[in-house]
Amino acid sequence: MTILSTSTAATVTLRAHTVRTGLYIDGEWRSTPSTFPVVNPANGEILAEMADGGEADARSALEAAVAAQDDWRAWGPRARANLFHRAHALLMERAETIAEIMVLESGKPLAEARSEFQLSADFFLWYAEQIAHLHGTYASGSTGGYRVVATHQPVGPSLLITPWNFPLLMIARKAGAALAAGCTVITKSAKETPLTSAVFVEALHDAGFPPGVVNLIHTRSSARISSTIMADPRLRKVSFTGSTGVGSTLLEQAAKNITNASMELGGDGPFVVLEDADIDLAVGQAIICKFRNAGQACVAANRIIVHSSIAEEFTRKFVEATRALRVGDGFDAVDMGPVISSDQRDRLGRLVGDLVESGAELLVGGREIAGPGYFYEPTVLKITAPDPALANEELFAPVATIYTVDSTEEAIRFANDTGYGLAAYLFTEDISSAIVASERLEFGMVGINRGIMADPAAPFGGIKASGLGREGGHDGIYEFLEPKYLAITVDETTGTKR
């Protein structure tokens, strides 16, 4: 591997964009004695050497967040909102820089990176607009003689752990909510995509966020950072997006200090196509829902479940559309980029092999694409006798599996036959079927006749093994606020006498 760009100890220049490579703690960018490489998955070459944070850095970041908490929570709503708007304006000015950095380190096509940027900016703006509209309640006590005032206050210093597959959206959505609520934050970036986090945090710095309010740690070892911070009782919140296994470990760590926790974990998204569905619409949305970001999304279509009366036509059209997808470097005219790493690409070979061995019929794809880079063909398999273990595995890959059912009842039963409960998709032209079936689907989100659901105004999250809490919508900011009840004694006779 070779470094493609010129760099100093603290920055790297990529496509004429200068990006910080250090940790950001207490308002300063810091170098570390050791570094780790960030690799471009489209060609396997090193983009940058990032500062490798350790336990001492984790403690320093928490110290800074704790020291800044009281002052940050005391900022008036309008002052905090104005700061958010300055940061949002800087993000918009740097839109193309951020999108290109995302392409370089995540591999996603430039069009997808631009869409992710816009959605991320919209989330940040949504929280800016919520800051001045956090309301409590006022009521008389049930027995009289006092008043019930319910308000909210910031949870406190918060650890935000972000994944590599949507590197800007995750930090914007989490940090936007936490900072808007009045919490200071320590963000732990994904080691595969730390550069995107760095350009986001630099925009906040340049906008004028005070020292200690925002802190950013990069590391090759997430466990050593998270366990160090989680062990400290001054941390009052952890928000994590990632695998269910890691989420479970973090919840165990949170239990020791009763740390507030939000978890957006794995998914096993069923994509249900009923017999009266618009087939062309369903095929088009399935392609997006399955192959966006090379299938590396927790809300991706994991099991495509099609009514037997339309299965042949749907499958034929879906395979044709899959075969037409263009794969390559995200800066070229492509529909799909590489998977994130050589390990991920190798896993796909084993996954497809296991599915075929268990009886699946390979309809298209199923092979690596010669490098450089970590490319894999968009793949479709038809499964007639599903292996329960494989049917409930999160594929997290450009691999589509198609199942056939004979009734709506069977489709719903099979869709719910999973420990996950994040996102489901339902295609039908009957509004009654849509409402009744979606109510029975055991998932936190259901897309009806659409394969993309993320929206700043919507509560994003799942149930069961897919997590706790919600991001976005009116719920997102309240994940970082604690309700507080004030019981105020009053003299009921005051004001009745002259």
N, C-alpha and C positions, 0 to 999 in steps of 0.2 A: 504494500500500500504506500502511496505517496501523498504528501500534503499538496493540495492544489492551489493554495492561496498564500499571500504574504501575511505575516502576522507579527505581533509583538507579544509580550508576556500577557497583555490584558485584552487584546483585541484580535480579530481576524477579519480579513477583507474577502468577501464572497460576491461575485458579480457586481463589483463596485460598491457593495454595502458593507459598512464597518459594523461589526457586532462584538459586544463585550463577551469575554470568555471566562470572567471571574465570577466569584460569588458576590451577591449584593446583600450587605449586612449593615444595618444602622446608617443607611444613606451613603455608603461607600462601596465601591467595587474592589474586591480583594482577590489577590492571587493565592495559590496554595503550593506547597512543595511538590505535590504530585498532580498529574493530570490523567485524563482518559480520552480516547479518540471518539469523535463523532463521524460516522461513516455514511456516505451517500449510497443508499441502497440501489440506485440506478447503475452504478459502476463499481461499487466496492472500494472507492477511494476515500481517504481521510479528508474531511472538510475542515476540522479544527481539533485542537487539544483543549479540553475544558478543565477548569479547576475542579479538583476532586475533593469535595468537602468531607470532613470527618466529624468525630464526636465533639471535639472542641468547637468546631464551627457551628454545629447544631446548637450547642449550649449558648454560644455567643449570639446566634440569631434569636433564640428564645429570650435571652436577657434583653435584647434590643426591643423586641415586641412587647415584653412585659413593661419595660420602662416607658414606652410610648403610649400604652393603652389608656391611661387616665386622661391625658391631654387629647388624644384622638376622639374618645367618646364624648368629650366636652365641646367639640366643634359644633356650631349651630348647623341646622339642616341646610340652610341656604349656602353657607360657606363651603360645606362639604360637597354639595351638589355642584357649585361653581367649579370646584377643583376637578370633579368628575368630568364636567363638560370640557375643561381645558385638556384633560387627558384624552378624551374622546376625539377632540379636534386634532391632536397630534397623531393619534392612531390613524385617523382618516388620511392625514398628509403622508403617512408612511405605509399606506396600504400595499403598494406594489412591492416594496422592500420586504414586508412581512410575508406576503404571499410567496415570493421567490425563495425566501429562507425556508419556508415550509416545504416547498417542492424539493429543495436540496437535501434536507435531512429526513423527510418522511417518505419521499418518492411519489406522492400523489400528483396527479395531473394539475397543471397550473389553473385550469378552470375550476377544479374542485378546491384548490387552495384559495382562490379569490372568493368563492362562495363561502368557505369557512371563515375567511376574514370578515366578510360582510355580516354573517350571522353573529360572529363574536362581538363585533362593534355594536350590533343591535342589542345584544344582551347587556353590554356595558352601559349603553344609553338607557336601556330599560331601568336598570338599577339607579342610574343617576336621577331619573324622573320619579323614582319611588321614595327617595330619601326624605323629601318634604311632605310625604303623604303616609306616614306611619301613625296610625291613630289608635288610641285606647278607648275605654268606655267609662261611663259615669252612671251610677244608679244609687237608689236608696237601699240601705240595708233592709233585709227582710223583716226585721223586728222594729225598725225605726231607730232614730237616735244616732245613726252614723251613716256615712256614705261609702259606697264601694267604688273605688277608682282602680281600674286595671290599665296598666301601661306596659311598656317593654324596655328592656335595657340590653346592651350588647353582651353576648356570651363571654367574650374576652379573647385573649390571644388564641389564634386558630392555626392549625397545621393543615395545609392544602396539599394533597398528593395527587399529581396529575399524570395521565397516561400519554403514550407516544402517538396514538392513532389520530387524535384531534388535538394537536399540541397548543393551538391558540384558543380554540373554543373552550377547552376545559379550564385553563387558567383565567380566561376572561369571565366565564360563568361563575366560577367559585370565588375568585378574588373580588369580582364586581359585587357580589352579594355580601361577602364578609365586610369589605371596606365600607360599603354603603350603610351597613348596619352599625358601624362604629367599632368594628373589631380590627385589631392589628393582625398581620398574617405572616407566616413563614411558608413559602411555597417550595416544595421539593419537586424539581422537574424530573421528567423521564430521561434516563441516560441516553436514549436514542435520539431525543429531540430537544435538547436544552437550549439551542440557539433561538428558537421561537419564543420560549419563555423569557430569554434575555432581552429581546427587542421589545417585548410587551412591557417588562418591568422598567426598561430604560425610558419608555414613553411616560410612565407614571412618575419616574424620577424627574424628568424634564418638565413635567406639568407642575411639580412643586409638592408632591406628597412628602410629608415631614420624615426625617430620619427615624428609622425603627418601625414605621407604620407598615412598610412593605419590605420583606426580606426574601431572598431567593438563594436556594442551595442546589448545586449540582453535585452528583456523586455517582460513582460506579457501584456503590453498595447501598441500596435503599434501606435495607434492614437496619444498618448501623445508625443511620440518621433518624429514622422514624422511631426506633426503640429508645434512643437517647432522649428525644423530645417527649415521647409519650410517657416516659417514666417520671417526668417532672409534673407535680400537681398544679403548677401555675398554668400549664396548658389547659384550656377549657373547652376546646373544640377540635375535632378532626373531621375533615371531609376528604373522602377517597373515591377515586374512580379507577377501577381495575378488576382483577379476577376475584371470584368469590372466595378462593382459598386465602389470598392475601387479606381480603376484607375481614374474614373470620379471625385471622391472627390479630389484626388491628383492633377488632372488637374485644378480644381477650385482653389486650394491653389496655384498652380504654376502661375496662371494668375495674381495674385496680384503683384508679383515682376517680371513678364515676365521671369520666370525660364524655361530654356530649359528642355524638357521632352521627354523621351522615354517610351513607354508603351507596354508590351507584356501581353495581357489580355485574356479573356475567349475564348473558341472555341466551335464549333458545327460541328465537322468534319464529312462530308459525305464520306462514303466509297462506291464508285459506282462500281458495277460489271456488265459490259455490256454482251450481249448475246454471244459474241465470246471470252470471257475471259477464261484463263486457270483456271478452277474451283479449282483444288487442290492448285495451287499457291495462288489464292485469299483467300481460306480458311485459309491456313497457315499464310499468312500475316495479315489477319483479326484477328486471335487469338492473334498475337503479338501486333498489333495496338490497340486492345481493352483491353486486360487483362494485358499488361505490367504495372508494378507498381499498380496492382489491379485497373486498369482503371483510376487512379488518375493522369491524364495528360491532359493538355489543347489541345494537338494534338491527343488525342485518337479518335478512330472511334466512333462517337456519333450516327450516323444514318447509318446503313448498307442498301444500296439501290441496289436491285438485279433485273435484267431483269426477267420477268415472265417465259421465256422459260427455264431458268436454276435455278429458285428459289427453286424448290423442292430438286434438287440434292445438291445445295449449302447449303441449310438450314440443310439437313440431315447430311452432312459431318461436318458442323460447330458445330452443336449440339453434335455430337459424339466427336469432338475434345475438346469442352468445358467440356463435362462430364469427359474426361480423365485428366483434369488439376489437379495437386496435390496442395493442399492448406495447409499451415502450417508455422511454424517458419522459418525465412529466413536462419537460419544456418542448416536446414535440407534439404533433397533432395526434394525441392518443386518447383513448377512453379509460385506460387502466394502466397504472404504473406497476412497479415491483412490489413484492412483499417486503417487510421491514428488514429482514436479515437472512443470512444463509441458513441459520438454524430453523427459522420459520419455513423457508422453502423446503428444506429437507423433511420437516414434519409433514408437509403436504403430501410428499411422495408416500410416506408411511400411511397417512390417513386414507388416501385414495386406494392404496393397496389393501388396507383392512376392509374398506367398504366393498370393493370388488370381491374379495375373498369371502365376505359374508353374504354374497349373492346379488349385489348391485350390478346394474348394467351400465357400462360407461358409454355415454351418448356422444360426448365431444370433450376434447381436452385431455387432461390427465397426465401431462408431461411438463417437465421443466423446459424453459426456453433458454437456449445457450446464452451465456453472459458476454461481456461483464454485467454484473448486476444480478439481482435476485428475483428473476422473473418466473412466473408459472402460468401456464395456459388457463384461461377461464374454462371451468370444468362443470359438466352436468352429468349426474348419475340418476338413473331411475331405480327406485328401491321397491321391490314387491313384498319382501319378507324382512321387515326391519329388525335389526338386532337392537334390543332395548337399550343396551349400553351405548351403542353408536348413535342411535336415534336421539338420545338426550345429551349428546356431547356438543358443546359450542364449537362450531367449525372454525370461525374467525379466519376465513380464508375465501379465495375466489372459487369455491366449490359449492355448487348448488345440488341439492338432493330433492327429487320429486317423488311424492307418495300419492297414491290414489285411494279415494274413499267412495262409498256408495250412498252416503246421506249426509245431511247437515249435522245430524246428531253424532254420527261417527267422526266427522271432521272436528267438532268441538271437543269430543272426548279425547281424540288423539292429540289435538292442540294443547289441551290441559295436562296431558300425561308427561309432565316434566317438573323438576324441582325448581325451575326458573320461573320468573314472572315479570319480565321487563316490558317487551313490546310484542304485540301481535298485529296482524294485518288481515283484513276481511274484505273480499270483493263480491258484491252482489248488487243488483239493480232494484232490489225490493227493500224499501225503507224499513218495513216491519222486521224483516229478516235481519237487517243490519243492526237494528236496535236490540232485538232480543238476543241475537248471537253475541254481540259485543258485550252485553251485560253478563253473559255466561262465561266469557273468556276470562281466565284467571290471570290477568296481566294488568300492570299499572297504566299502560297506554295501549290504545287500539286505533290503528289507522284504517279508516273506512274508505275504500277506493282510492287510497294513496299510499305511497311507500316511504314518504319523508314526513316526519312529524315535528321535529325540533322547531320551537318558536319561543321568543322571549316571553310572550304572554301566557305560555302553557306550562303546567307543572310537569317536569320531566323526572321520571323515576319508576321503580318497580316494587314488586312484593316478593315474598318467599325468598329464595336464595339470590334474588336480583337486587336486594338492598333495602335501605331504610331512608326515608326522607325524600325530598323533592328539590330540584334545581329549576329555577325559572318560575314564571307566573307570579302571582301574589304570594305564593308559598315560599319561594326561594329565599327572600331576604329574612323571613321569619325563622329559617333554619339557624340563623346566627343571632337571634334575639331570644331572650328569656322573658316570659310573662312575669309581671310584678304586680302584686295586689296591695293597695293601700287602703286600710280601714280607718276612716277619719271620723272621729267623734264630733258631733255637731249639737249645738243647743237649738232644739226645734222651736223655741220661743223667740229666739233672736229675730228682730225685725218686725215683730207683731205688737211691740209696745211703743208708745210715744214717750 
